[in-house]
Amino acid sequence: MGAELPNASVRDWFDRRTIGAVERSIDDLTSAKRRRATSISVCLPTLNEAPTVGDICTIIGRELLEPGLVDELIVCDTGSQDGTMEVARRAGARAVSAGVKIPDLPAAMLQFEGGRAQIHRVEVTEFPPLREVSA
């Protein structure tokens, strides 16, 4: 599954920094993170997401920030005109502007330098949902 890593040093780097999450509890993951003395940032790229970003930030805060698994939640806005950044801040996220609006740019291409941790992109589909959100 997936491409081979280019060399042993890259593979070693990932092995030292990867914690499997599929069938582990938040407490187990948090303990593993602390043992490795690492930090985790969640960065949500947004564009006009005011109706949903508050609930998403609240859930991430409750389920991941409060137990200590995630150290910071960043909403990286790409030019919203609907108050997305204000909603995100009220929900506990650090909201920053990407300074550009490129609607067709995949989130994977977004470069962000405002976080305090190393950046590793993970597709949302790689994890089971944290919790269903009622409308």
N, C-alpha and C positions, 0 to 999 in steps of 0.2 A: 504494500500500500504506500503510494507516494514515491517520490524520487529518492535515490540514494544520496546521502550527504557527500559533499565533495572530498572530504579527507577526514582522517582520524581526529585531528584537532577540533574540527567543527563538531563532529559527533560527540567528542568528550565534553565540549562546551555545553551542548544541549543536554547531555546526560546529567551534568552537574546542576543544571538549572530547571529541569523538568520534573514536575510532580504530577503523577497521574491523578485524575479527578473523577473518573467515570463512576466508580462504586465506593467512594470514600466519603466519610462524613465531613462536615465543615470543620469540626474539632480536629480530626485527623489531618486534614489539609493544612489547617492553621499551625498545628504542631510541627508538621514537616517544613512549612515555610520558616518558622522560627528557628528550627535546627539548622537550616541552611543560611540563616541570617540574611534573608533577602526581603525585598518589598515588592508589592504588586500594585499597579495602577490600572484602573479601568478607564479607557478613553472612548467616549461615545461621539462619533462625528454626527453632526446634525445639520439640517436645513428645514426650517419651518415645522418643527416637531412639538410646538407648545401643547397641543391636546394630549400628547402621550408621554413626553419626557419627564414630567413630574412624577407620575406613577412608577416609571422605570427607575428613576433615581431613588425614590423612596424604597422600593424593593431591594435594590442593590445595597443601599445603606443599611437596611434592617438585616438582610440575609448575609451580607459579605463584609461590610465595614464594621458594624457593631461587634461581631465575633472576632474581628481582627484578621480575617483572611486577606482582605483588600485594604490597602493603606490610603489610597486616595481615589476619588471619583472625579473625572474631568469630562466636561461636556465641551467639545471643540466645535464651535459653531462656524458654519461656512456662509454666513450672510443672511440669517433668518430675519424676516420682517414681522413675525407674529409674536414676539416676546419670549421665544424659546430660552434665551439665556437667563432672563429674569425668573422664569418658572424653574429652571434647573437650579439656580442659586437658592431659591426658596426651599427647594427639596433637598438641599445639602451638598450639591455638587459645586466644584470649582468650575466656573464657566469662563472660557477663553475664546477669543475670535481667531479663526484661521486666517482672516484677512483676505480671503478669496471666496468667490462663489463660482463653482464649476459643477453644475448639476449632473453632468454625465461622468464625472470622475469617480471611479470606484473607491469606496472607503479604504480599501487596501493601499491605495496610492497616496492617501493623505499623510503628509509628513508633519510631525508634531514635536516641538522641542520644549514644551512647557512642563512636562512631567518630571518627577523626581526619580523615576526608576527606569530600568532598561525597558525598551519597547519590544514586545513580541505580539504580532497580530494573530488572532485566533478567530476563525469563523464562528459565528453564533451557533451554527448547526452542529458544531463539534461537542456541545454540551447539552445535557437535558435541560428543560426549562426550570428556572428556580421555583416559580410558583405562578399559577394562572392569575391573571389580573381581571377582575370583574369590571365590566364597562359601566 
